[in-house]
Structures are given as structure tokens and as C-alpha cells.
Amino acid sequence: MTNGTNLDPWYYNYAQRTGGLAASEVRALFAVASRPEVVSLAGGMPYVSALPEDLVVGAMSRVMREQGPVALQYGSGQGVPLLREQILDVMALEGISGSADDVVVTTGSQHALELMAKIFLDPGDVVIAEGPSYVTALVIFKSYQAEVDQVPMDEHGLIPGALREHISRLRSAGRTIKLLYTVPTFHNPAGVTLSWERRLEVLEICRENGILVLEDNPYGLLYFGERPPVAMRSIETEGVVYLGTFSKTLAPGFRLGWALAPHAIREKLILANEAAVLSPSSFTQLVVSQYLSDADWKSQIGTFRGVYRERKEAMLSALQENLPSLSWTNPNGGFYVWLTLPDRLDSKAMLPRAVKELVAYTPGTAFYADGNGANNIRLSFCYPTPEQIRIGIKRLATVVNGELDLLDTFEGTGSLTPVHQEQSILPPTDMR
């Protein structure tokens, strides 16, 4: 008896690490979610229509008129010097001070994340991350044959006591911990923000244990009310590598991000960057630099804040109206709400029925390395209009209530009340 035939003639020639390369549940949704009749609450696509076209067109035109030959040429593996100086101005809004010499420009912050994995991770190493955590970070770490150990969160972010316990357990087992990967501000997918007190404690724990912190901060400037705590990199310079991006505050199509790193790590990042792409796009860098020079970019970020605040409020209002017995996070910024379903529902198994009802979301299992999160859903409010969000949540409620009714019928309970009463306003401590 055979196990079948693999149709890929090169299957047995691939490197072992390619076993970690798999399409994320988020990416797999895009084909379905792009259908016009489906309300997509899945992908975290910025609402780029809020960016005036003339700002970008003007920057492009001026770059080509004044710097065309440079824009179309190879560049430095570290990035355009003027842009690196301007990136310091952007990070200053998060309380960060630094040197342009320690900034490395990358093709999006995800590229910087991949470079960090490349220069730090050996097979069998451990990366500690929040549970849940950014889906593509999990894919990257797995592709370098590292294990991701996820530490529980609550409404105030990563739990320091749990972090200590996980480090102790891993060290007792003889494991090598290389990084703590965290999205501390307006977390993806949970939407929560690590409190100031916990930032200090987490940094102290990592300092005591010699663990480098990888702070990923795509959403920090997109706050809706009170400013969040300053970035962890503003507190600790030698023990934190900070990842930033223009994808959320300008447009993702530029594919422009950066890393701010201690000197020695900076040198390794430049070498890895050159090995991967030779140099980030000179044209893209000069256009973004021109935009930062000419446009009132801080006011434009304020415009984005208003757009996303309105959408978040529409989502929370729709959830309260249509699914009042469930629980969800209430983010003060960013793109995401983390919804908790009754334990007996499986968000991944439920997704095909949701798509049939013309609504898409991201199952919670996408954000765990071990398959947890089955009763969670990440809802993205950044791209749909408020009216589309209301329609999408109403359709989602039809799916959730239909699933519960079906379970009640087969279980013979005859009532949804016990399930509803078990839900709380805040998510459970472990965010699952």
C-alpha cells in the first residue's frame, strides 16, 4: 500500500526549513474576501483612500524631475541618509531618540522582522511571543525552524508573571531563548496595549535573562483618544530592536519600513539586507522622503485616526446590538477587535458558513502556534465603511446564532442562556 504520489518532482530536494513555509489563514482569505458581495472583516488593509492623491503624485513628480537618475539607480543597503533622519522625527512622536546611523531601511517592517530572524535564529531556538501573536511573525519564525512559546495576555497586555514562568520552564528544559517578539501597542490581533508599568517590568525581566526584545510597532501613532505609553525602545536602547513602517501611516504599497538597532546588530542587519535585496528601492525611499518634506504628514496621520476611530465605534456598536452576550476588546487605536465566542464554537470550522452569509473574518487559530484560539475571531475595522461594518456584523451574528441554535438542538439544551451568561465584558485572562 502506498501513500500516494507527490506531483512536485523537486519535493525531496527542498531544504528542511521550507517545511515551515505555509500560507497563513489571513492570506488564504484574500481570494474570498475580495469578492465584492462579501464584507471582509478579515485583512488589515489600511484605508488608503483617506490619503489625498495629489500628495503622493506631487512627491513622485518632484522626485523624477529633480532626482530622476538617482531614484532609478541602485542605492545603499542601509537606506537614503535623509530618509533615515526623517524617520527619527517619526519615532520621536513615540518618545524615541536615536541616531540615523542606527536606522536600517527595509522593504516593509516585515522584511526587517525576517532579517532579524535570519541573523538570530538557529534550528531549535525559542522565540517568546504573546499568545495570540501576529500571524506572519509565527510563519517567519517557523520558517527558520524556531519554536514559538506564547505567553498569555489580558486586557493590559503581556502578563509579566507568566513571562517569568515561561522563561524559567524553558531554561530548566535546557532551551535557548533568543528573542521576545512583542506588539505592545494596539496589538495585532488582540487590540490591547501593554501598560506602562508592565513595559518596565517586561524590559527588566528580559534584561535579567539576557533576552533581546523585538518591538514591532505598526500602529502606535494611530491612537483614538489618550496617547499610549511611549515605545519600549525609548526606555531601553541596547536591549530592544524597534521595527517601524510607513504602511499604516502612509500606504502599504510603498513597502517601506525600518529597524532601529544597537550598533552591532545594525551592522548585521545591513549585511543581511544587502544579501537579500542588495538595496531597498531608491525610488520609493525618495518619494516617501519628499512626502515627509512637503506634506503636513502629522495632520494626515490625524486624518487616519479619525477614519479608524469612526470605524471602530461602528463595529463596537454593531457588536453590542447584534451579539450583546459575547465579549470583545475595546482598542484605543490600531485596526483590530478580538472577539471571544462561547467555548463550544470553532471559528475556523464556522468560517465557510460565514462566507456563505457573505462575511469574512480571521479565525483565532491563525494567531497561535499550537492551534489554540478556536473560540476567537479577529475582526478588522480599518478598511470597510461604517455601513459595511454594520452589515458584516449583522451577518456574523446570523452565523453565530445559527451555530448555537444548531448545537442546542443536537445537545437538547433548548436554551442559549447558560452560554450567554458565561461571557464577560473583558476577554478571559489568557485571551483565548
Secondary structure as UniProt FT lines:
FT   TURN            9..10
FT   HELIX           11..13
FT   HELIX           16..20
FT   HELIX           25..33
FT   TURN            36..37
FT   STRAND          39..40
FT   HELIX           48..50
FT   HELIX           53..71
FT   HELIX           81..92
FT   TURN            93..95
FT   HELIX           100..102
FT   STRAND          103..106
FT   HELIX           109..120
FT   TURN            123..124
FT   STRAND          126..131
FT   HELIX           135..143
FT   TURN            144..145
FT   STRAND          147..154
FT   TURN            155..156
FT   STRAND          157..158
FT   HELIX           160..172
FT   TURN            173..174
FT   STRAND          177..182
FT   TURN            188..190
FT   HELIX           196..209
FT   STRAND          212..216
FT   TURN            220..221
FT   HELIX           232..234
FT   STRAND          240..245
FT   TURN            247..250
FT   HELIX           252..254
FT   STRAND          257..260
FT   HELIX           263..277
FT   HELIX           282..294
FT   HELIX           297..322
FT   TURN            324..325
FT   STRAND          327..328
FT   STRAND          336..340
FT   TURN            343..344
FT   HELIX           347..356
FT   TURN            357..358
FT   STRAND          359..360
FT   STRAND          362..363
FT   HELIX           364..367
FT   TURN            374..375
FT   STRAND          376..380
FT   HELIX           386..411
FT   HELIX           417..421
FT   TURN            429..430
//
